[in-house]
Amino acid sequence: MLVLAVLAASCTHDARRFAGPTRGPSFSRVASSSQAPLWTDADEFLVEYAGSTSRVTAAVASVGGAVARVLPEVGLATVTGLDDAGAARLARSPGITSVTRDLVVQWIAPLDPNVGLVAADADVLPTGQNPPQTAPFLGLQWNLQTIHAPDAWATGHLGQGARVAIVDTGIDDTHPEMQGRVDRTRSFAFIPNQFTGGSCGGVCPPWGDDNSHGTHVASVVASNAFRTASIAPGASLIAVKVLNQNGAGTFGTVIAGILYATTIGADIINMSLSAYFPKNARGGGQLNGALAKAVNYAVGHGVFVVVAAGNDGANLDADRDFVSVPAQSGAAFAVSATGPINQVNFDQLAFYSNFGRSGVAVAAPGGNLLPGTPPVVVDVRDLVLGPCSRQSLAIPACARATFYLFVAGTSAASPHAAGVAALVAGRAGGGLTAGQLRTFIEQSADDLGKPGVDLFYSHGRINALRAVTQ
């Protein structure tokens, strides 16, 4: 989830134009056990099976259903055309382990279309990728300074050769910040882009970003330094679109996205998405188990799976009635968020961030604000800056110019860790296992809070320079 805020006039730098109201942020989800559910029943069922795909296909057909997708790597299939009675009959078929109605989950918060934006100079055109040190907005990117990214760039390690799959709402590679950063041959959509406007000549790729979340997340990992610098500009991005224009999608599409990214050779997967489920929610245990199986499959095949810890303000060690997914799904590497208030104390844990040794591996910059209804932005510079998709249907103004957003959330923290992992993978020239990347990131983190692995920072706040020089 991202929190979006208007840019204050005192922070214009070389920005020339502003749009949107001068008000506080859109913070439409800080979950708690008292909130209404953020999911609804899907028209599909997730089927776990043993044996051949032909056997499960025949079993589904025998009860009047149809197989929409088979994932033999983990023995899962997505099935349509069944009601609950048909699903119950299918569950009794030989070779069928479980049949669970899938859920449409609001994995990221809905974006406010009236959010304030900052525009890049209209008369300045991009000229390819620039050195990250030259990014005009670098002075506003406290997040990169805090993790010593500029010092890491000075070593010459920029993530060259690393492949990072952004499993999210897609990526807009027509934005000047992202042109040329996306591997178009490997990118794929499980939920197609609905934008048909002019930024891509009327024919946008299906994996384009009709929300904006995925583009902002991706830019933290790799960008052109047209306005904002990135952690690993030498890395290649792969867009895997599993969420719709509103940031929603099923467990089945997220699982399929993980397996797809694994199959096409990603070194790192970033999933800046989260949901906070009661452990007794109908079907929740089976669906999280299936998600964990996909995460573990990816990790077992050498892919480092980095995820957002979630924005529920929860102690994941203590809240035994809820589970944060995918933060607590198998071998996922979950990242909590830090950020300053009024540009002071850059390493304090963000008020909204989940925390706990059992669910979080490291902390990373995500931006901060003060709790309230809505939360209060003391200084927009406390948030994380990045591009807004020019294909966004959630923020239509972004389709009309080259805009940037200030945001906050563990969604922004997660790609910081993925970017540092790309630096390490690029330095090694490939071949590192997911376990080795995990060890590099954890052991190079700055130990904050109580010495050792602690409740609030776990292994510490990531450090890009130490990661590429240790």
N, C-alpha and C positions, 0 to 999 in steps of 0.2 A: 504494500500500500504506500502511496505517496501523499504527502501533505503539500498543497500548493499555496503560494502566497504572492501578494502583490509586491512589486519592487518599489521601494521608497525612493523619492527623488534625490536623497542624499547619496545614493549609491549608483549614480548614473554611469560613472567611468566613461567609456566611449559610446555608450548607448545614446541614441538620439530620439527615440520615440517610445511612448508608453500607451497601452490600451487597457481598459478594464477599470473597475471601481477601486477607489482607495479605501480598502477595508481589510479586515483580517483574513486569515486563511480558510480554505475549505478543509475541514478535518472531519470527514463524514463517517469515520469509523475508528473508535478506540473501544474495542470489544470488552464486554464484561459478561458475567454469567447471567445478568439480568436483561441483556439485550435480546431482541427478537432474532430468530435464526437467520443466518446469512446464506442459506442454501434452500433449494427446492428440489422436489423429486424430478428426475429426468425421465424421458420416455425410453430409456435404454437400461439394460441390465449388464452388469459386469460378471462374467462367468469364469470361474476357475475350473480348470479341467486337467485330467491326466490322460496321456496317450496321444494319438495322432489328431491332427486338425480335421481330417476327414471324419473321424469319429464324432467330434464335437459338432461339426456341421450337420451330420446326419441326425444327431440327437436334437439339435435345435429345430431342424426341419420337421421332425416327428411331432413336435408340439405346436407347430404353426408359426414359428419365429424365423428370423433371418439373421445370419452372421454379418455384421457390418464391418468388423475388423478382428483379425486374429493376431495375437502376439505370442507366437510359439516360444520365444526366448524365456518367457516367464509363465507359460501355460494359462494365458488369459484371453478371453474373447469378449467383444462388445456385441450384444444381441439386441435386435429391435423386433417390434411386432408382437410382443407378449404383454399380457396383463398379469396380475399377481397370481392368478390361478395357473396360467400357463407356466409362469416361472417356477411355481411349486412343483408342477409335473416335471419340468426339466431338471430340477434339483434331485429328483429321484432316479434320473437316468444313469446307467452305468458310465463310469469315467468322469462324471460331473462332481466336482468337490464342493462347490458352493455357487449360489446364484443370488446376487445382491443388486437391488435397484440402485443405479448410479444417481449421483446428486449433481445438480448444477450449482456450483459454489461461486460466491462473490469473492474471488481470491485477492482482488485489490479493490480499494474503495472507489466508488463512482467519482469521476472528476467533475468539478464545478465548471460549467461552460463560461461563467462570468469571471473566471480567475484573472488576476492582473498579469500582464506579460511585459517582457522587455524585448525590444526589437534590435537586431543588428543593423549597422549602417546599410541603407539600401543601395548606396552607390559603390560599395566595396564587394567585389566578386571573389570567390575562392580561387586559389591557384594550386590546388592539390593539397597534399599534407604538409603542414609546416612543423618545424621543431616545437615540441610541447612547451619549451621555455619561452617561446615568443607569443603564446596565446594572449590576446588583449585582456581577457577576463581573469587571467591567472591570479592577479592580486586579490580577487574576490573568492578564490578557491582555497579557503583555509583548510578544507578537507584534504587536499593534496599536500599542503605544507605540513600538516600534522603528522602524516604517515611518512614524511621524508621522500616523497616521490621525486621532486627535483634533484635530490642527491642521488637517487637511484638512476635517473636518466643520465646523469653525468658519467656513470660507469659504462655507458654504451649499451646496457641491457634494456631493450624496449619491448620485449615480448615477441621478438621476431620468430615466426614459424609456429607460434602457439595458436590453437584453434579454440575459440570460446563460443559455445552455443548459448544464446539468450532464449530461454524457454519462457515465453511471455506473450505480449500482445502484438509482436512483430517489431520490425525496425524500419524506419523511414530513411532509406539511403538516397533520397532526393534532397534532403536537407544538406546545406553546404558543410555542416559539421560532420556528416556521416557518409558523404559521397566517396565511393571506393573502399570503404571500410568493411563492407559486407560481402561474403562469399555467396554470390547469387546462385551458383550451380548447386550448392549444398543446402541452401535455405529452403524451407518447406512450411506449408500451412495445413494444419488440421482443422482450423476454423478460418475460412478465407476472409481477406480484407474486403470491407464493404465500401471503401472510398473509391470514387470514380472521377475525382476532380482533376484539375489541371497540373498539379505539381509533378506528375509523371506522364504527361502527355495524354491524359485520358485513359491510359491502360496501366494501372498500377499492379505490381506483382502481388500475388495472393498472400504472400508473407509480409506485405507492407503493414505499417502500424496505423490502424484506424482509431486508436485510443490516444497514445503518446507515452504511456508508461514504459513500454519496451525500449523506445528510442532513448529516453532519458537514462534508463538503466545501462543500455549498451554504451552510451557516450562516456560513462565513467571508466569503462574498460579501454575503449579505443575511440579516438576522434581525430579530426584533421587539425585541431588547434586553430580553427578559423576564428573562434571566439573563446572556447573553453578547452583546456588541456585535459588529457586523460592519463591513466596510470600506465597502460601498456599499448602505446600507439602502433607498435609493430605487430600486434596480434591481429588475427583474422577473425571476424565476427560471423556467426552463423545464426540467422533468424529462424527460430522454430516457433511458429505462431500457434498457441494452444488456447488463447483467450480471445473473447470477442471484443467489440468496440466498447463495451461497458466493463471489461475486466473480469468477465465471468466465463466459466468453462467447467466441464465435468472432470471427475477423477480419471475417467477413461482417456480423455484427450491429453491430460498432463502426463499420464503414464506412457501413452504412445509417443509423446514428444521426447521424453527421457530416453526411451529405447531407440527412437530414430536418431537422436544426437549421438548415441553410443555407436550405432551401426555405421554412421558416415564419418567416423573418425575424430570426433571432438576430443580434445584433451581435458576441457573443463566445461561443465554445465553450470550456468547461473539461473536460479529460479527465485526471483524477487516476488514471491507470492506466499500467502499464508492464510490459514483459517484456524479458528480456535473451537474445537469440537468437544461437547460433553462426551465422556467415554461411554455413556449409556445411550447415545444417539442411535436411532435405528439404522443399522448397516454401517455405522461409522467405523467400527472395529475392523470389519472385513475390507472396507475400502482403504483404510489406512494401511492395513496389512498388505494389500495389493500394491499400494504406492511404495511401501517399504521394500517390497520384493523387486520393484523396478529400480529403485535407488541402489539397492545392493547389487543388482545385476550390473548396473553401470559402473559402480565402484570396483566390482570384481573384474571388470574388463578394462581397468586402468583409467576410468574417467573420474575426475575430482568433481563431486557434486556439491556446489555451494548454494545455500538457501538463506532466505530472510528468517530471523528468529521470530518475527511477529510483533505487532504493535498493540498488544493487549495490556501492557504494563504488568505482566504476570510473572510471579516467581515459579518457574517451571519445575523446581525441585519440590515445592510445597503444594501446588495445586494438583492434587491427585485425581480430581473429578473431571479434569479437562486434559486434552492433548493438543499441542500446537503442531499442525502439519503444514509443510513437510519438515519442519525443524526437528520433530521427534519421530521421523520416519526412517527407520533403518540407519544406514551409515552416512546420512546427510551431514554436511558441515555447516552448522547454523551460525549466523553472525548477528550480534546485537548492535545497537546504535549508540553512538556518542555524539556530543555536540555542545557548543558553548551557549551561554546566555549573555547577550549584549557583548559578544566577542571576548568573553572572559571564561576561563576554565574549559578549554577545548576538549578535555578528556572526561568530562562528567557524563555519566550514563543518561541518555535521553529519557525524559519522564515517561514516554509511551512505550519504551522498549521492553520486550520480554527479556528475562535473564535467568540464570541458574546453571549450575554445573552440568545437570543432566540433559539440558536442551541446547546449550550454547557452547561453541568452541572458542571463538574469539570475538572481540569487539572491533568496530570500525566506524569511521565518521558517517553519520546519517542525518545530522542536523538536529536542532533542539528548539523548543518553545516552552512556554509556561502552561501548566494545566489550567483548564477552564472550559466554559461552554460558550463559544468555541475556544480552543486553546489560543493563547496570546503570543503573537510574534513581537518580541522586544526589538529585534533588529533582523531584517531579512538576510543580512549577511551571515547569520547563524545557520542558515539553511544551505542546501547543496544546489549548485547551479548547473543547468544542462539544457540541451535543445528540446523544443516542442515539435512533435511530428507535424509536418505539413500535410499529412493525410488524416489528421485527427477529426473524427466526427464528434468526439466528446468535448473538444475545445475548438469549435469551428473557426475562430479567429486565426488559429495557427495555420490554416490552409491559405491564408491571404498574404502572408509575409513570413520572414525568417525570424522566428521568435525563440526566446529562451525562458525557462521557468526556474524559480527557486522552490525547492521541495524539501521535505523531511520524511524520514521513515526508515525502517529496517530494509525496505526495498532499495534505498540508496546505499545503505551500509554493505549489503551483500556483494554488489559488484566491485566494491573496493577490495574485498578479499579475493574475488575472482581475478581482478586485475593484477594483484600481487602474485597470485598463483601463475598467471600468464608470464610475468617477468621471470619467475623461477623456471617454468617449463621451457621458455625460450632460451634462457641461459644454458640449460642442460642439453639443448638440441633435441628434445623429445626423449621418450623412453622412460620417464619417471612414472612410477605407479601412483595411484590415488593416495595410498598410504604415505608414500614419500613426500608428496606435495603437502599433505596434511601436517606431517612432521615439520617440514620447512616453515610453514606459516605459523604453526603454534610455537615452535622453539625460537623463532625470530621476533615474536611479538614483544612489545614493551610490557613488563610485568607491572601492572597498576593495581591499586587496592592492596589487600592483604597479600604478603608474599606467597607465591605459588598459585595454583589454580583456585580462584576465589569465586564467590557467588555472583559478583556483579560484572567482572571482566573475563571470567574463566581463565584462559591462558594469557590474556592480555590484549592490548590494542595493537593491531597489525603495524608493521614497520617495513616499508618497501626496501629501504637501503639495506637493512640487516638481512632481509630475505635473499637479496642477490649478492651479498658479500660474505655471508657466514660459511 
